[in-house]
Amino acid sequence: MSITTLSSRQFNQDASKAKKAAEAGPVFITDRGRPAHVLLTFGEYKKLTGGRTHIADLLAMPGIEDIELEIPQLRDLAQPADFS
């Protein structure tokens, strides 16, 4: 695994280079010489997070506010017991 370091400017000018570099390992993106972000492939991200999806991640997805959620009202949950 190789680690690539790019400045924010380099990343902005050539994002495809950063994506290709992420295939070989993490890409550190720096702001003013200090690491600020890390670019990973989605597969590597899933390995790091254990492959689990968290509800908070799902709720933070763009466009989620446009999905209508209809929750049916439950009626008559209690039923009389039949002892016959």
Biopython code that builds the backbone (N, CA, C, O; Angstrom):
import numpy as np
from Bio.PDB.StructureBuilder import StructureBuilder

atoms = [
    (1, "MET", "N", (0.842, -1.166, 0.000)),
    (1, "MET", "CA", (0.000, 0.000, 0.000)),
    (1, "MET", "C", (0.892, 1.234, 0.000)),
    (1, "MET", "O", (1.792, 1.378, 0.827)),
    (2, "SER", "N", (0.617, 2.115, -0.945)),
    (2, "SER", "CA", (1.391, 3.351, -0.997)),
    (2, "SER", "C", (0.524, 4.518, -0.540)),
    (2, "SER", "O", (-0.687, 4.534, -0.756)),
    (3, "ILE", "N", (1.164, 5.486, 0.091)),
    (3, "ILE", "CA", (0.461, 6.681, 0.549)),
    (3, "ILE", "C", (0.873, 7.831, -0.350)),
    (3, "ILE", "O", (2.061, 8.062, -0.576)),
    (4, "THR", "N", (-0.109, 8.546, -0.858)),
    (4, "THR", "CA", (0.135, 9.697, -1.721)),
    (4, "THR", "C", (-0.289, 10.947, -0.968)),
    (4, "THR", "O", (-1.302, 10.946, -0.267)),
    (5, "THR", "N", (0.486, 12.010, -1.113)),
    (5, "THR", "CA", (0.138, 13.284, -0.496)),
    (5, "THR", "C", (-0.022, 14.327, -1.596)),
    (5, "THR", "O", (0.855, 14.495, -2.443)),
    (6, "LEU", "N", (-1.149, 15.019, -1.569)),
    (6, "LEU", "CA", (-1.425, 16.087, -2.526)),
    (6, "LEU", "C", (-1.847, 17.334, -1.769)),
    (6, "LEU", "O", (-2.495, 17.247, -0.726)),
    (7, "SER", "N", (-1.483, 18.480, -2.289)),
    (7, "SER", "CA", (-1.993, 19.718, -1.709)),
    (7, "SER", "C", (-3.439, 19.898, -2.166)),
    (7, "SER", "O", (-3.873, 19.265, -3.129)),
    (8, "SER", "N", (-4.165, 20.741, -1.489)),
    (8, "SER", "CA", (-5.548, 21.013, -1.891)),
    (8, "SER", "C", (-5.594, 21.533, -3.321)),
    (8, "SER", "O", (-6.497, 21.199, -4.088)),
    (9, "ARG", "N", (-4.619, 22.346, -3.664)),
    (9, "ARG", "CA", (-4.568, 22.899, -5.028)),
    (9, "ARG", "C", (-4.365, 21.790, -6.057)),
    (9, "ARG", "O", (-5.044, 21.757, -7.083)),
    (10, "GLN", "N", (-3.424, 20.875, -5.779)),
    (10, "GLN", "CA", (-3.192, 19.756, -6.697)),
    (10, "GLN", "C", (-4.443, 18.898, -6.832)),
    (10, "GLN", "O", (-4.798, 18.463, -7.927)),
    (11, "PHE", "N", (-5.108, 18.661, -5.701)),
    (11, "PHE", "CA", (-6.333, 17.863, -5.721)),
    (11, "PHE", "C", (-7.404, 18.545, -6.574)),
    (11, "PHE", "O", (-8.059, 17.893, -7.387)),
    (12, "ASN", "N", (-7.581, 19.848, -6.392)),
    (12, "ASN", "CA", (-8.587, 20.582, -7.163)),
    (12, "ASN", "C", (-8.271, 20.601, -8.657)),
    (12, "ASN", "O", (-9.181, 20.579, -9.485)),
    (13, "GLN", "N", (-7.004, 20.640, -8.995)),
    (13, "GLN", "CA", (-6.618, 20.702, -10.401)),
    (13, "GLN", "C", (-6.667, 19.349, -11.089)),
    (13, "GLN", "O", (-6.848, 19.285, -12.305)),
    (14, "ASP", "N", (-6.508, 18.263, -10.335)),
    (14, "ASP", "CA", (-6.473, 16.937, -10.962)),
    (14, "ASP", "C", (-7.091, 15.881, -10.042)),
    (14, "ASP", "O", (-6.390, 15.038, -9.482)),
    (15, "ALA", "N", (-8.408, 15.945, -9.899)),
    (15, "ALA", "CA", (-9.104, 14.994, -9.029)),
    (15, "ALA", "C", (-8.990, 13.568, -9.557)),
    (15, "ALA", "O", (-8.960, 12.621, -8.770)),
    (16, "SER", "N", (-8.927, 13.400, -10.874)),
    (16, "SER", "CA", (-8.813, 12.041, -11.425)),
    (16, "SER", "C", (-7.484, 11.401, -11.023)),
    (16, "SER", "O", (-7.423, 10.192, -10.802)),
    (17, "LYS", "N", (-6.429, 12.194, -10.927)),
    (17, "LYS", "CA", (-5.137, 11.680, -10.457)),
    (17, "LYS", "C", (-5.265, 11.184, -9.013)),
    (17, "LYS", "O", (-4.717, 10.141, -8.657)),
    (18, "ALA", "N", (-5.989, 11.938, -8.193)),
    (18, "ALA", "CA", (-6.178, 11.550, -6.796)),
    (18, "ALA", "C", (-6.984, 10.262, -6.711)),
    (18, "ALA", "O", (-6.675, 9.392, -5.897)),
    (19, "LYS", "N", (-8.014, 10.130, -7.542)),
    (19, "LYS", "CA", (-8.825, 8.911, -7.512)),
    (19, "LYS", "C", (-8.009, 7.700, -7.944)),
    (19, "LYS", "O", (-8.149, 6.620, -7.369)),
    (20, "LYS", "N", (-7.167, 7.870, -8.942)),
    (20, "LYS", "CA", (-6.300, 6.762, -9.375)),
    (20, "LYS", "C", (-5.308, 6.399, -8.276)),
    (20, "LYS", "O", (-5.045, 5.220, -8.039)),
    (21, "ALA", "N", (-4.762, 7.399, -7.611)),
    (21, "ALA", "CA", (-3.808, 7.149, -6.532)),
    (21, "ALA", "C", (-4.494, 6.434, -5.364)),
    (21, "ALA", "O", (-3.859, 5.630, -4.681)),
    (22, "ALA", "N", (-5.771, 6.711, -5.126)),
    (22, "ALA", "CA", (-6.498, 6.074, -4.027)),
    (22, "ALA", "C", (-6.670, 4.579, -4.261)),
    (22, "ALA", "O", (-6.869, 3.829, -3.305)),
    (23, "GLU", "N", (-6.598, 4.132, -5.500)),
    (23, "GLU", "CA", (-6.662, 2.697, -5.787)),
    (23, "GLU", "C", (-5.466, 1.958, -5.199)),
    (23, "GLU", "O", (-5.566, 0.773, -4.878)),
    (24, "ALA", "N", (-4.335, 2.648, -5.055)),
    (24, "ALA", "CA", (-3.115, 2.031, -4.515)),
    (24, "ALA", "C", (-2.968, 2.232, -3.013)),
    (24, "ALA", "O", (-2.171, 1.551, -2.369)),
    (25, "GLY", "N", (-3.740, 3.172, -2.450)),
    (25, "GLY", "CA", (-3.634, 3.447, -1.021)),
    (25, "GLY", "C", (-4.231, 4.796, -0.701)),
    (25, "GLY", "O", (-4.707, 5.494, -1.597)),
    (26, "PRO", "N", (-4.214, 5.171, 0.556)),
    (26, "PRO", "CA", (-4.830, 6.443, 0.946)),
    (26, "PRO", "C", (-4.121, 7.649, 0.333)),
    (26, "PRO", "O", (-2.912, 7.634, 0.099)),
    (27, "VAL", "N", (-4.904, 8.682, 0.085)),
    (27, "VAL", "CA", (-4.370, 9.936, -0.446)),
    (27, "VAL", "C", (-4.595, 11.003, 0.624)),
    (27, "VAL", "O", (-5.734, 11.308, 0.978)),
    (28, "PHE", "N", (-3.511, 11.563, 1.129)),
    (28, "PHE", "CA", (-3.602, 12.639, 2.105)),
    (28, "PHE", "C", (-3.697, 13.949, 1.344)),
    (28, "PHE", "O", (-2.884, 14.219, 0.460)),
    (29, "ILE", "N", (-4.675, 14.754, 1.680)),
    (29, "ILE", "CA", (-4.845, 16.061, 1.048)),
    (29, "ILE", "C", (-4.532, 17.105, 2.108)),
    (29, "ILE", "O", (-5.123, 17.115, 3.188)),
    (30, "THR", "N", (-3.599, 17.977, 1.781)),
    (30, "THR", "CA", (-3.117, 18.935, 2.769)),
    (30, "THR", "C", (-3.651, 20.337, 2.514)),
    (30, "THR", "O", (-3.919, 20.723, 1.376)),
    (31, "ASP", "N", (-3.800, 21.085, 3.599)),
    (31, "ASP", "CA", (-4.097, 22.520, 3.560)),
    (31, "ASP", "C", (-2.951, 23.218, 4.264)),
    (31, "ASP", "O", (-2.707, 22.996, 5.450)),
    (32, "ARG", "N", (-2.261, 24.050, 3.537)),
    (32, "ARG", "CA", (-1.111, 24.788, 4.072)),
    (32, "ARG", "C", (-0.076, 23.854, 4.689)),
    (32, "ARG", "O", (0.514, 24.161, 5.725)),
    (33, "GLY", "N", (0.137, 22.715, 4.044)),
    (33, "GLY", "CA", (1.167, 21.782, 4.463)),
    (33, "GLY", "C", (0.757, 20.795, 5.547)),
    (33, "GLY", "O", (1.533, 19.909, 5.904)),
    (34, "ARG", "N", (-0.450, 20.940, 6.070)),
    (34, "ARG", "CA", (-0.910, 20.041, 7.123)),
    (34, "ARG", "C", (-1.993, 19.110, 6.580)),
    (34, "ARG", "O", (-2.872, 19.554, 5.841)),
    (35, "PRO", "N", (-1.942, 17.829, 6.937)),
    (35, "PRO", "CA", (-2.987, 16.904, 6.483)),
    (35, "PRO", "C", (-4.364, 17.377, 6.945)),
    (35, "PRO", "O", (-4.565, 17.675, 8.122)),
    (36, "ALA", "N", (-5.307, 17.441, 6.004)),
    (36, "ALA", "CA", (-6.651, 17.916, 6.326)),
    (36, "ALA", "C", (-7.722, 16.887, 5.976)),
    (36, "ALA", "O", (-8.758, 16.817, 6.637)),
    (37, "HIS", "N", (-7.473, 16.089, 4.940)),
    (37, "HIS", "CA", (-8.454, 15.112, 4.478)),
    (37, "HIS", "C", (-7.734, 13.862, 4.001)),
    (37, "HIS", "O", (-6.542, 13.891, 3.693)),
    (38, "VAL", "N", (-8.480, 12.765, 3.946)),
    (38, "VAL", "CA", (-7.945, 11.518, 3.417)),
    (38, "VAL", "C", (-8.940, 10.992, 2.396)),
    (38, "VAL", "O", (-10.135, 10.904, 2.678)),
    (39, "LEU", "N", (-8.457, 10.644, 1.221)),
    (39, "LEU", "CA", (-9.298, 10.067, 0.171)),
    (39, "LEU", "C", (-9.037, 8.570, 0.130)),
    (39, "LEU", "O", (-7.896, 8.126, 0.010)),
    (40, "LEU", "N", (-10.132, 7.789, 0.235)),
    (40, "LEU", "CA", (-10.054, 6.332, 0.185)),
    (40, "LEU", "C", (-11.031, 5.823, -0.865)),
    (40, "LEU", "O", (-11.989, 6.509, -1.221)),
    (41, "THR", "N", (-10.781, 4.623, -1.354)),
    (41, "THR", "CA", (-11.787, 3.979, -2.181)),
    (41, "THR", "C", (-12.941, 3.581, -1.266)),
    (41, "THR", "O", (-12.764, 3.466, -0.053)),
    (42, "PHE", "N", (-14.105, 3.375, -1.838)),
    (42, "PHE", "CA", (-15.253, 2.996, -1.022)),
    (42, "PHE", "C", (-15.023, 1.632, -0.371)),
    (42, "PHE", "O", (-15.457, 1.397, 0.756)),
    (43, "GLY", "N", (-14.346, 0.747, -1.077)),
    (43, "GLY", "CA", (-14.028, -0.567, -0.519)),
    (43, "GLY", "C", (-13.170, -0.461, 0.730)),
    (43, "GLY", "O", (-13.420, -1.152, 1.717)),
    (44, "GLU", "N", (-12.172, 0.389, 0.694)),
    (44, "GLU", "CA", (-11.315, 0.593, 1.869)),
    (44, "GLU", "C", (-12.098, 1.233, 3.010)),
    (44, "GLU", "O", (-11.902, 0.884, 4.174)),
    (45, "TYR", "N", (-12.972, 2.156, 2.679)),
    (45, "TYR", "CA", (-13.809, 2.782, 3.701)),
    (45, "TYR", "C", (-14.680, 1.733, 4.382)),
    (45, "TYR", "O", (-14.799, 1.726, 5.608)),
    (46, "LYS", "N", (-15.292, 0.846, 3.596)),
    (46, "LYS", "CA", (-16.142, -0.199, 4.163)),
    (46, "LYS", "C", (-15.329, -1.124, 5.073)),
    (46, "LYS", "O", (-15.827, -1.562, 6.111)),
    (47, "LYS", "N", (-14.076, -1.425, 4.689)),
    (47, "LYS", "CA", (-13.222, -2.249, 5.556)),
    (47, "LYS", "C", (-12.974, -1.553, 6.891)),
    (47, "LYS", "O", (-13.018, -2.186, 7.946)),
    (48, "LEU", "N", (-12.715, -0.253, 6.839)),
    (48, "LEU", "CA", (-12.431, 0.498, 8.067)),
    (48, "LEU", "C", (-13.640, 0.575, 8.986)),
    (48, "LEU", "O", (-13.502, 0.518, 10.208)),
    (49, "THR", "N", (-14.822, 0.704, 8.402)),
    (49, "THR", "CA", (-16.024, 0.858, 9.213)),
    (49, "THR", "C", (-16.675, -0.473, 9.534)),
    (49, "THR", "O", (-17.710, -0.505, 10.200)),
    (50, "GLY", "N", (-16.102, -1.558, 9.084)),
    (50, "GLY", "CA", (-16.667, -2.864, 9.364)),
    (50, "GLY", "C", (-17.796, -3.237, 8.432)),
    (50, "GLY", "O", (-18.469, -4.245, 8.647)),
    (51, "GLY", "N", (-18.016, -2.439, 7.395)),
    (51, "GLY", "CA", (-19.041, -2.755, 6.412)),
    (51, "GLY", "C", (-20.458, -2.512, 6.883)),
    (51, "GLY", "O", (-21.408, -2.838, 6.171)),
    (52, "ARG", "N", (-20.621, -1.947, 8.064)),
    (52, "ARG", "CA", (-21.967, -1.692, 8.589)),
    (52, "ARG", "C", (-22.461, -0.334, 8.123)),
    (52, "ARG", "O", (-21.690, 0.616, 7.990)),
    (53, "THR", "N", (-23.744, -0.264, 7.881)),
    (53, "THR", "CA", (-24.375, 0.999, 7.555)),
    (53, "THR", "C", (-25.084, 1.500, 8.799)),
    (53, "THR", "O", (-25.849, 0.768, 9.428)),
    (54, "HIS", "N", (-24.830, 2.738, 9.145)),
    (54, "HIS", "CA", (-25.446, 3.340, 10.317)),
    (54, "HIS", "C", (-26.643, 4.179, 9.893)),
    (54, "HIS", "O", (-26.615, 4.826, 8.846)),
    (55, "ILE", "N", (-27.674, 4.169, 10.691)),
    (55, "ILE", "CA", (-28.880, 4.924, 10.356)),
    (55, "ILE", "C", (-28.570, 6.404, 10.195)),
    (55, "ILE", "O", (-29.174, 7.070, 9.354)),
    (56, "ALA", "N", (-27.641, 6.929, 10.981)),
    (56, "ALA", "CA", (-27.285, 8.345, 10.864)),
    (56, "ALA", "C", (-26.697, 8.640, 9.485)),
    (56, "ALA", "O", (-26.953, 9.703, 8.920)),
    (57, "ASP", "N", (-25.905, 7.702, 8.936)),
    (57, "ASP", "CA", (-25.358, 7.886, 7.593)),
    (57, "ASP", "C", (-26.468, 7.887, 6.552)),
    (57, "ASP", "O", (-26.446, 8.683, 5.613)),
    (58, "LEU", "N", (-27.432, 7.000, 6.717)),
    (58, "LEU", "CA", (-28.539, 6.928, 5.767)),
    (58, "LEU", "C", (-29.391, 8.191, 5.818)),
    (58, "LEU", "O", (-29.833, 8.688, 4.782)),
    (59, "LEU", "N", (-29.620, 8.708, 7.023)),
    (59, "LEU", "CA", (-30.425, 9.913, 7.159)),
    (59, "LEU", "C", (-29.711, 11.159, 6.649)),
    (59, "LEU", "O", (-30.359, 12.159, 6.342)),
    (60, "ALA", "N", (-28.392, 11.113, 6.557)),
    (60, "ALA", "CA", (-27.619, 12.254, 6.081)),
    (60, "ALA", "C", (-27.435, 12.259, 4.570)),
    (60, "ALA", "O", (-26.810, 13.169, 4.026)),
    (61, "MET", "N", (-27.973, 11.252, 3.887)),
    (61, "MET", "CA", (-27.800, 11.163, 2.440)),
    (61, "MET", "C", (-28.486, 12.336, 1.737)),
    (61, "MET", "O", (-29.586, 12.729, 2.125)),
    (62, "PRO", "N", (-27.847, 12.899, 0.706)),
    (62, "PRO", "CA", (-28.483, 13.994, -0.028)),
    (62, "PRO", "C", (-29.778, 13.520, -0.681)),
    (62, "PRO", "O", (-29.844, 12.409, -1.208)),
    (63, "GLY", "N", (-30.794, 14.359, -0.644)),
    (63, "GLY", "CA", (-32.066, 14.038, -1.265)),
    (63, "GLY", "C", (-33.017, 13.262, -0.377)),
    (63, "GLY", "O", (-34.157, 13.005, -0.764)),
    (64, "ILE", "N", (-32.561, 12.884, 0.811)),
    (64, "ILE", "CA", (-33.397, 12.080, 1.696)),
    (64, "ILE", "C", (-34.635, 12.851, 2.135)),
    (64, "ILE", "O", (-35.667, 12.258, 2.449)),
    (65, "GLU", "N", (-34.523, 14.189, 2.154)),
    (65, "GLU", "CA", (-35.665, 14.986, 2.602)),
    (65, "GLU", "C", (-36.837, 14.918, 1.629)),
    (65, "GLU", "O", (-37.954, 15.284, 1.993)),
    (66, "ASP", "N", (-36.608, 14.457, 0.399)),
    (66, "ASP", "CA", (-37.665, 14.347, -0.601)),
    (66, "ASP", "C", (-38.433, 13.028, -0.520)),
    (66, "ASP", "O", (-39.439, 12.860, -1.210)),
    (67, "ILE", "N", (-37.981, 12.108, 0.298)),
    (67, "ILE", "CA", (-38.636, 10.814, 0.421)),
    (67, "ILE", "C", (-39.762, 10.926, 1.446)),
    (67, "ILE", "O", (-39.561, 11.390, 2.568)),
    (68, "GLU", "N", (-40.939, 10.492, 1.035)),
    (68, "GLU", "CA", (-42.078, 10.533, 1.944)),
    (68, "GLU", "C", (-42.129, 9.247, 2.754)),
    (68, "GLU", "O", (-42.004, 8.146, 2.217)),
    (69, "LEU", "N", (-42.310, 9.409, 4.029)),
    (69, "LEU", "CA", (-42.396, 8.268, 4.925)),
    (69, "LEU", "C", (-43.818, 8.193, 5.461)),
    (69, "LEU", "O", (-44.264, 9.076, 6.194)),
    (70, "GLU", "N", (-44.514, 7.147, 5.094)),
    (70, "GLU", "CA", (-45.877, 6.961, 5.571)),
    (70, "GLU", "C", (-45.876, 5.842, 6.600)),
    (70, "GLU", "O", (-45.543, 4.696, 6.297)),
    (71, "ILE", "N", (-46.250, 6.191, 7.807)),
    (71, "ILE", "CA", (-46.312, 5.206, 8.879)),
    (71, "ILE", "C", (-47.787, 4.932, 9.152)),
    (71, "ILE", "O", (-48.509, 5.821, 9.604)),
    (72, "PRO", "N", (-48.234, 3.725, 8.885)),
    (72, "PRO", "CA", (-49.653, 3.432, 9.106)),
    (72, "PRO", "C", (-49.983, 3.427, 10.594)),
    (72, "PRO", "O", (-49.188, 2.990, 11.426)),
    (73, "GLN", "N", (-51.168, 3.922, 10.902)),
    (73, "GLN", "CA", (-51.603, 3.905, 12.290)),
    (73, "GLN", "C", (-52.104, 2.509, 12.624)),
    (73, "GLN", "O", (-52.909, 1.940, 11.887)),
    (74, "LEU", "N", (-51.636, 1.970, 13.712)),
    (74, "LEU", "CA", (-52.070, 0.653, 14.144)),
    (74, "LEU", "C", (-53.297, 0.813, 15.028)),
    (74, "LEU", "O", (-53.305, 1.598, 15.976)),
    (75, "ARG", "N", (-54.313, 0.064, 14.702)),
    (75, "ARG", "CA", (-55.548, 0.121, 15.462)),
    (75, "ARG", "C", (-55.858, -1.270, 16.000)),
    (75, "ARG", "O", (-55.427, -2.283, 15.450)),
    (76, "ASP", "N", (-56.595, -1.286, 17.059)),
    (76, "ASP", "CA", (-57.053, -2.552, 17.621)),
    (76, "ASP", "C", (-55.892, -3.509, 17.925)),
    (76, "ASP", "O", (-55.929, -4.681, 17.551)),
    (77, "LEU", "N", (-54.890, -3.005, 18.588)),
    (77, "LEU", "CA", (-53.777, -3.869, 18.954)),
    (77, "LEU", "C", (-54.201, -4.892, 20.006)),
    (77, "LEU", "O", (-53.755, -6.039, 19.990)),
    (78, "ALA", "N", (-55.062, -4.461, 20.912)),
    (78, "ALA", "CA", (-55.511, -5.379, 21.967)),
    (78, "ALA", "C", (-56.732, -6.140, 21.461)),
    (78, "ALA", "O", (-57.698, -5.539, 20.991)),
    (79, "GLN", "N", (-56.682, -7.420, 21.557)),
    (79, "GLN", "CA", (-57.795, -8.272, 21.152)),
    (79, "GLN", "C", (-58.290, -9.031, 22.379)),
    (79, "GLN", "O", (-57.493, -9.429, 23.229)),
    (80, "PRO", "N", (-59.604, -9.231, 22.473)),
    (80, "PRO", "CA", (-60.105, -10.019, 23.611)),
    (80, "PRO", "C", (-59.639, -11.451, 23.497)),
    (80, "PRO", "O", (-59.556, -12.001, 22.398)),
    (81, "ALA", "N", (-59.337, -12.052, 24.619)),
    (81, "ALA", "CA", (-58.893, -13.441, 24.639)),
    (81, "ALA", "C", (-60.078, -14.360, 24.387)),
    (81, "ALA", "O", (-61.176, -14.134, 24.896)),
    (82, "ASP", "N", (-59.843, -15.398, 23.595)),
    (82, "ASP", "CA", (-60.892, -16.377, 23.315)),
    (82, "ASP", "C", (-60.563, -17.625, 24.122)),
    (82, "ASP", "O", (-59.621, -18.342, 23.784)),
    (83, "PHE", "N", (-61.333, -17.906, 25.200)),
    (83, "PHE", "CA", (-61.080, -19.045, 26.073)),
    (83, "PHE", "C", (-62.010, -20.235, 25.774)),
    (83, "PHE", "O", (-62.154, -21.135, 26.600)),
    (84, "SER", "N", (-62.625, -20.232, 24.618)),
    (84, "SER", "CA", (-63.562, -21.324, 24.326)),
    (84, "SER", "C", (-62.866, -22.587, 23.876)),
    (84, "SER", "O", (-63.525, -23.588, 23.596)),
]
sb = StructureBuilder()
sb.init_structure("model")
sb.init_model(0)
sb.init_chain("A")
sb.init_seg("    ")
for serial, (resi, resn, name, xyz) in enumerate(atoms, 1):
    if name == "N":
        sb.init_residue(resn, " ", resi, " ")
    sb.init_atom(name, np.array(xyz, "f"), 0.0, 1.0, " ", f" {name:<3s}", serial, name[0])
structure = sb.get_structure()
